[in-house]
């Protein structure tokens, strides 16, 4: 079985599973944004952080990486992804078509936000996002680390995300 996973946030720099191949890929109909309150990994219930999620939006597209799971590791990878990504049921696991830069289309395990979940916070102004990210800390560390690692990795692979670039600069100013 061939298994692809679509990475758009921390999966870009910390997939947590053996990757046989990576390809730049685009998912149509979704936008990457800090639209999920993090009460486990990058914040707490008392002081939530923010993490990226894919918010379904007509006409939008998110470019990230399609990660091909090393053959023989599919079952374990799916189990570990579910443990990591479905910790609070704010993400929904979907099999969605992503278009590789080569033009090929692959079906990939993709985690999208449930807009009806209590952790959904889409549409928050960037300045408010920056203030939250600058101060939040959760079980996997500071929210700033999550933002900076994701923005840096996107830049390293040649993907532009103006909102993440602005947030990175603003959070560095707030944290200084």
Backbone bond lengths (Angstrom), bond angles and torsions (degrees), N, CA, C in turn:
res aa  C-N    CA-C-N  psi(-1)  N-CA   C-N-CA  omega(-1)  CA-C   N-CA-C  phi
1 X - - - 1.453 - - 1.526 108.94 -
2 X 1.316 116.96 133.99 1.454 122.11 175.26 1.515 108.10 -94.68
3 X 1.344 115.53 128.65 1.466 119.17 -178.92 1.512 110.06 -126.41
4 X 1.326 115.53 123.47 1.450 123.38 175.34 1.519 108.99 -108.46
5 X 1.320 116.42 147.74 1.460 123.27 174.72 1.522 106.31 -127.25
6 X 1.338 117.34 135.67 1.456 120.73 177.37 1.518 109.06 -94.11
7 X 1.331 116.06 121.37 1.460 122.56 179.00 1.510 110.85 -108.06
8 X 1.330 115.91 131.81 1.467 120.86 -179.09 1.523 111.75 -135.67
9 X 1.342 118.08 -11.17 1.469 123.69 -179.16 1.513 108.76 -132.15
10 X 1.320 116.84 -119.76 1.464 120.00 -176.32 1.524 113.35 -65.50
11 X 1.328 118.16 -21.50 1.463 119.30 176.98 1.528 111.30 -65.06
12 X 1.328 117.48 -20.42 1.466 120.89 176.82 1.526 111.33 -64.42
13 X 1.327 116.88 -41.16 1.463 120.85 -174.04 1.522 113.27 -113.08
14 X 1.328 116.95 -6.67 1.460 120.13 179.20 1.527 109.25 -148.85
15 X 1.348 117.04 69.30 1.463 117.77 -176.04 1.538 113.02 -65.02
16 X 1.313 118.35 -35.36 1.453 120.54 178.60 1.516 114.09 77.63
17 X 1.321 117.02 11.36 1.463 121.20 177.40 1.530 108.19 -147.14
18 X 1.339 116.92 159.30 1.470 119.19 -179.51 1.533 111.58 -70.75
19 X 1.324 115.26 124.49 1.463 122.08 -176.43 1.531 108.78 -107.92
20 X 1.326 115.22 124.69 1.462 120.45 179.55 1.522 111.97 -84.94
21 X 1.343 116.66 -29.44 1.463 120.63 -175.71 1.520 109.05 -162.26
22 X 1.316 116.83 147.12 1.461 121.22 173.95 1.523 109.06 -125.09
23 X 1.305 114.81 143.72 1.465 121.67 177.62 1.521 108.14 -138.98
24 X 1.319 116.88 137.46 1.467 118.62 170.35 1.520 107.56 -61.19
25 X 1.333 115.18 139.70 1.457 119.14 -176.49 1.523 109.85 -149.54
26 X 1.328 115.48 154.62 1.460 121.49 179.99 1.519 109.89 -123.06
27 X 1.331 113.85 133.42 1.459 122.04 174.53 1.524 107.01 -106.97
28 X 1.301 116.57 119.46 1.467 121.50 -178.92 1.523 110.36 -89.01
29 X 1.345 115.27 144.57 1.449 121.01 176.62 1.520 114.33 92.76
30 X 1.340 116.83 4.11 1.465 121.41 -179.83 1.520 109.67 -137.48
31 X 1.329 115.76 148.54 1.464 122.00 176.52 1.526 108.77 -119.39
32 X 1.337 116.54 138.96 1.466 122.34 174.30 1.526 107.22 -80.47
33 X 1.344 117.01 128.10 1.463 119.36 176.17 1.528 109.77 -159.60
34 X 1.319 114.85 161.60 1.461 121.26 174.45 1.532 107.51 -80.57
35 X 1.321 115.83 76.45 1.462 121.25 -175.49 1.530 112.32 -116.22
36 X 1.332 116.67 17.58 1.461 120.02 178.52 1.520 110.30 -131.54
37 X 1.328 116.04 123.26 1.467 120.78 173.36 1.521 108.24 -68.32
38 X 1.324 116.19 133.89 1.461 121.14 179.32 1.521 109.25 -104.80
39 X 1.331 115.19 115.09 1.464 120.09 -179.94 1.522 111.94 -109.72
40 X 1.343 116.79 2.47 1.459 121.55 -179.92 1.528 111.50 -122.05
41 X 1.337 115.86 -66.20 1.460 120.86 -170.38 1.531 114.81 -78.45
42 X 1.333 118.55 -39.96 1.470 121.19 -174.40 1.523 113.16 -127.30
43 X 1.324 115.60 19.71 1.453 122.02 177.52 1.515 108.61 -173.37
44 X 1.312 116.10 -173.25 1.468 121.44 178.51 1.529 108.10 -129.95
45 X 1.323 116.16 172.43 1.466 119.05 177.08 1.519 110.85 -63.13
46 X 1.348 116.90 -35.82 1.463 120.49 179.44 1.524 112.65 -75.36
47 X 1.332 116.95 -35.28 1.469 122.39 179.58 1.527 109.33 -134.88
48 X 1.340 116.59 80.09 1.468 120.00 -177.89 1.524 112.57 -63.77
49 X 1.325 114.42 145.89 1.455 121.30 169.99 1.519 108.28 -98.11
50 X 1.316 116.16 -164.60 1.462 121.59 176.95 1.524 109.46 -131.82
51 X 1.310 115.82 140.22 1.460 120.68 173.27 1.518 108.97 -129.09
52 X 1.303 114.04 160.79 1.454 120.29 -179.78 1.516 110.69 -75.03
53 X 1.301 114.76 147.62 1.455 121.69 173.05 1.524 107.46 -148.34
54 X 1.300 115.11 164.55 1.455 120.84 175.22 1.520 107.99 -95.36
55 X 1.317 114.66 117.06 1.458 122.59 -178.19 1.525 107.33 -102.06
56 X 1.330 117.11 121.55 1.455 120.56 -178.14 1.525 109.94 -65.61
57 X 1.342 115.57 121.71 1.464 121.77 -178.67 1.522 108.52 -146.25
58 X 1.297 115.79 118.75 1.457 121.22 179.70 1.525 110.26 -56.66
59 X 1.318 116.51 133.91 1.454 121.80 178.25 1.516 114.76 84.38
60 X 1.324 117.72 -5.98 1.468 121.52 179.64 1.524 110.86 -88.29
61 X 1.322 114.79 167.13 1.458 121.27 174.22 1.518 108.04 -152.25
62 X 1.313 115.86 145.48 1.458 121.99 177.14 1.518 108.11 -123.66
63 X 1.316 116.31 126.04 1.450 120.54 175.67 1.513 108.96 -102.11
64 X 1.307 115.17 132.35 1.463 122.82 179.79 1.508 109.12 -150.30
65 X 1.319 116.13 -140.47 1.462 121.08 178.95 1.517 110.56 -124.91
66 X 1.326 114.97 136.92 1.457 121.01 167.86 1.534 105.02 -91.99
67 X 1.308 115.18 122.96 1.464 121.80 -176.92 1.525 108.42 -108.64
68 X 1.321 116.46 117.94 1.459 120.88 177.70 1.522 108.34 -85.72
69 X 1.324 115.99 119.33 1.463 121.17 -179.89 1.522 108.87 -69.72
70 X 1.334 116.07 134.39 1.459 121.03 178.64 1.530 109.19 -55.99
71 X 1.327 116.95 129.46 1.469 120.05 -178.91 1.535 111.96 -52.69
72 X 1.326 115.07 138.27 1.453 121.35 -179.10 1.514 113.60 93.60
73 X 1.344 116.86 -8.16 1.471 121.32 -178.08 1.530 112.62 -112.93
74 X 1.313 116.99 10.13 1.465 120.92 -173.69 1.533 112.70 -62.07
75 X 1.326 117.47 -51.01 1.470 120.21 -176.37 1.526 111.75 -61.62
76 X 1.316 116.53 -46.93 1.463 120.73 -179.44 1.529 110.60 -65.14
77 X 1.325 116.64 -40.11 1.470 120.95 178.97 1.518 110.69 -61.16
78 X 1.329 117.22 -46.78 1.462 120.28 -179.51 1.526 110.75 -62.84
79 X 1.315 116.68 -40.38 1.471 121.14 177.71 1.531 110.71 -61.22
80 X 1.330 116.78 -46.79 1.470 120.79 -179.05 1.534 111.88 -68.93
81 X 1.332 117.31 -37.68 1.467 119.92 176.88 1.520 110.72 -62.63
82 X 1.316 116.30 -42.41 1.468 119.33 179.59 1.522 111.18 -64.40
83 X 1.322 116.77 -39.03 1.463 120.42 178.22 1.527 110.95 -63.56
84 X 1.315 115.88 -39.31 1.471 122.20 -177.90 1.519 112.81 -77.75
85 X 1.330 116.79 -47.81 1.459 121.39 -170.39 1.527 114.20 -89.08
86 X 1.311 117.63 -26.57 1.461 120.15 -175.17 1.520 112.45 -102.88
87 X 1.330 116.45 25.26 1.464 122.30 -175.84 1.533 112.49 -56.85
88 X 1.331 118.04 -33.86 1.467 119.58 -178.59 1.530 113.09 -126.47
89 X 1.299 117.21 8.79 1.475 122.63 179.71 1.525 114.23 66.71
90 X 1.333 118.11 15.13 1.461 120.35 176.18 1.527 111.23 -76.73
91 X 1.328 116.06 -28.38 1.462 120.62 174.30 1.514 109.11 -91.13
92 X 1.312 115.59 148.99 1.449 122.76 172.20 1.528 107.17 -112.49
93 X 1.313 116.72 133.55 1.466 120.43 177.69 1.521 108.44 -85.72
94 X 1.317 115.44 126.02 1.462 121.36 -179.48 1.526 109.70 -131.84
95 X 1.321 115.91 152.10 1.460 122.42 169.13 1.526 105.44 -102.24
96 X 1.336 115.96 108.12 1.460 120.67 -174.77 1.521 110.47 -124.09
97 X 1.313 115.79 149.31 1.457 120.89 176.75 1.520 109.73 -78.23
98 X 1.322 116.15 130.10 1.462 122.32 173.43 1.520 107.55 -121.69
99 X 1.311 115.20 144.33 1.463 120.44 -178.88 1.521 109.17 -98.78
100 X 1.328 115.48 120.11 1.457 121.00 177.14 1.524 109.32 -73.02
101 X 1.324 116.71 157.53 1.466 120.56 176.86 1.521 111.94 -59.56
102 X 1.328 117.22 -23.33 1.466 121.54 178.22 1.522 111.51 -71.79
103 X 1.358 116.84 -13.60 1.453 121.68 -176.58 1.522 112.70 101.86
104 X 1.338 116.29 -18.68 1.465 120.12 177.56 1.525 110.28 -67.85
105 X 1.307 116.02 151.95 1.461 122.42 176.55 1.519 107.91 -115.21
106 X 1.351 115.24 130.49 1.465 120.32 177.41 1.522 108.50 -125.25
107 X 1.305 115.77 152.06 1.452 122.48 176.69 1.526 106.88 -90.88
108 X 1.323 117.22 125.18 1.467 120.94 -172.84 1.527 111.64 -128.50
109 X 1.321 115.17 144.15 1.462 120.95 170.27 1.525 105.90 -64.75
110 X 1.322 116.46 125.92 1.458 122.07 -175.09 1.521 108.94 -138.81
111 X 1.331 115.36 136.80 1.465 120.30 178.74 1.521 109.28 -106.03
112 X 1.335 115.38 118.77 1.466 122.55 -178.37 1.532 108.41 -118.06
113 X 1.310 116.48 157.36 1.466 121.39 -178.70 1.533 110.65 -76.06
114 X 1.307 115.07 143.02 1.462 121.54 171.36 1.538 106.23 -88.97
115 X 1.334 118.58 108.11 1.467 120.14 -175.66 1.527 113.46 -66.78
116 X 1.321 117.29 -11.08 1.465 120.84 177.81 1.524 112.60 -95.11
117 X 1.329 117.13 -2.80 1.468 121.03 -178.55 1.528 109.99 -79.80
118 X 1.324 116.66 147.58 1.471 121.08 -178.05 1.536 113.34 -62.46
119 X 1.335 118.58 -19.92 1.465 121.02 179.25 1.525 113.08 -85.28
120 X 1.321 117.26 -5.88 1.459 120.16 179.24 1.525 109.69 -71.83
121 X 1.332 116.21 131.59 1.470 120.53 -179.37 1.527 110.25 -141.86
122 X 1.312 116.79 42.51 1.463 121.69 -179.55 1.516 112.95 -61.11
123 X 1.327 115.58 150.38 1.458 121.59 176.79 1.518 115.33 84.90
124 X 1.331 117.28 5.45 1.459 120.60 179.61 1.534 109.68 -68.28
125 X 1.337 117.96 135.65 1.467 120.28 178.30 1.542 111.55 -58.86
126 X 1.333 116.19 146.65 1.467 121.19 -178.21 1.523 112.30 -58.82
127 X 1.319 118.33 -37.85 1.465 120.57 -179.76 1.533 110.63 -61.83
128 X 1.308 116.95 -41.55 1.467 120.56 178.05 1.530 110.67 -66.50
129 X 1.329 116.77 -39.72 1.466 120.84 175.98 1.523 110.21 -58.80
130 X 1.319 116.24 -44.37 1.469 120.91 -178.64 1.521 111.04 -61.49
131 X 1.326 117.80 -43.35 1.471 121.02 -179.95 1.526 111.30 -62.59
132 X 1.313 116.67 -41.20 1.470 120.64 179.41 1.523 110.48 -66.55
133 X 1.320 116.50 -50.16 1.470 121.56 -177.08 1.525 111.25 -61.46
134 X 1.320 117.17 -36.49 1.466 121.64 -177.54 1.526 112.65 -62.34
135 X 1.331 118.01 -25.32 1.458 120.64 -172.46 1.524 115.57 -116.50
136 X 1.316 119.21 -18.55 1.467 121.63 -172.83 1.528 112.59 -76.79
137 X 1.326 114.91 144.79 1.467 122.96 176.42 1.527 107.42 -140.99
138 X 1.327 116.72 136.21 1.464 121.17 179.12 1.510 111.70 -132.91
139 X 1.306 115.68 -165.85 1.456 122.29 -176.10 1.515 115.36 -61.42
140 X 1.325 117.74 -25.46 1.472 121.31 177.99 1.521 112.26 -102.59
141 X 1.335 116.95 8.88 1.453 120.20 174.85 1.510 113.86 115.56
142 X 1.341 115.42 -171.06 1.466 121.37 -177.50 1.527 112.34 -64.94
143 X 1.315 115.37 143.78 1.458 121.31 176.44 1.533 110.45 -62.67
144 X 1.345 116.20 -32.04 1.468 120.35 178.70 1.522 111.34 -60.03
145 X 1.324 116.76 -40.97 1.466 121.55 179.42 1.525 110.88 -58.65
146 X 1.321 116.05 -43.60 1.465 121.53 178.74 1.533 110.45 -60.49
147 X 1.327 116.54 -48.55 1.465 121.02 179.33 1.525 110.96 -61.66
148 X 1.343 116.81 -52.32 1.465 120.21 -175.11 1.528 111.86 -63.01
149 X 1.325 117.80 -42.38 1.470 120.71 179.82 1.524 111.14 -63.96
150 X 1.320 116.34 -42.09 1.467 119.23 -179.40 1.527 110.68 -67.04
151 X 1.324 117.14 -47.68 1.471 120.53 -180.00 1.532 110.81 -61.23
152 X 1.331 116.67 -42.41 1.467 120.47 179.98 1.521 110.99 -63.98
153 X 1.315 117.21 -43.22 1.462 119.20 -178.67 1.529 111.18 -67.87
154 X 1.313 117.13 -38.99 1.464 119.20 175.88 1.530 110.33 -59.02
155 X 1.319 116.99 -44.42 1.469 120.93 178.61 1.526 111.13 -62.84
156 X 1.333 117.11 -42.64 1.470 121.30 -178.92 1.525 112.60 -61.34
157 X 1.329 116.61 -33.38 1.471 118.49 -179.57 1.530 112.07 -96.52
158 X 1.339 115.54 9.31 1.459 120.64 172.88 1.518 115.13 80.00
159 X 1.325 117.11 24.95 1.462 120.28 178.68 1.522 109.69 -106.12
160 X 1.313 116.23 128.36 1.470 122.52 -179.93 1.525 109.76 -92.52
161 X 1.318 115.28 133.86 1.457 121.58 171.06 1.519 106.05 -139.35
162 X 1.336 117.07 94.39 1.464 120.76 -174.86 1.530 113.85 -56.06
163 X 1.330 118.13 -37.45 1.465 120.00 179.72 1.520 111.27 -64.97
164 X 1.330 117.74 -43.74 1.472 120.39 179.28 1.523 110.99 -67.58
165 X 1.326 117.29 -36.01 1.464 120.49 177.84 1.534 109.60 -64.41
166 X 1.350 117.18 -45.67 1.458 121.05 178.40 1.520 110.48 -62.65
167 X 1.337 117.04 -46.15 1.462 120.82 -179.83 1.528 111.60 -60.09
168 X 1.323 116.85 -41.51 1.473 120.23 179.30 1.523 111.03 -59.69
169 X 1.321 116.64 -46.51 1.467 120.29 179.56 1.523 111.18 -64.76
170 X 1.327 116.36 -43.57 1.458 119.91 -177.65 1.520 112.21 -67.62
171 X 1.324 117.03 -42.34 1.468 120.81 179.35 1.525 110.63 -64.65
172 X 1.331 118.03 -37.79 1.478 120.55 176.64 1.537 109.62 -61.96
173 X 1.308 117.73 -39.41 1.473 121.42 178.29 1.522 110.58 -66.53
174 X 1.305 117.59 -45.57 1.468 121.14 179.96 1.523 110.61 -63.32
175 X 1.325 116.70 -39.81 1.477 121.90 -175.45 1.535 113.08 -78.59
176 X 1.330 117.03 -14.35 1.474 120.72 -175.44 1.539 111.40 -69.31
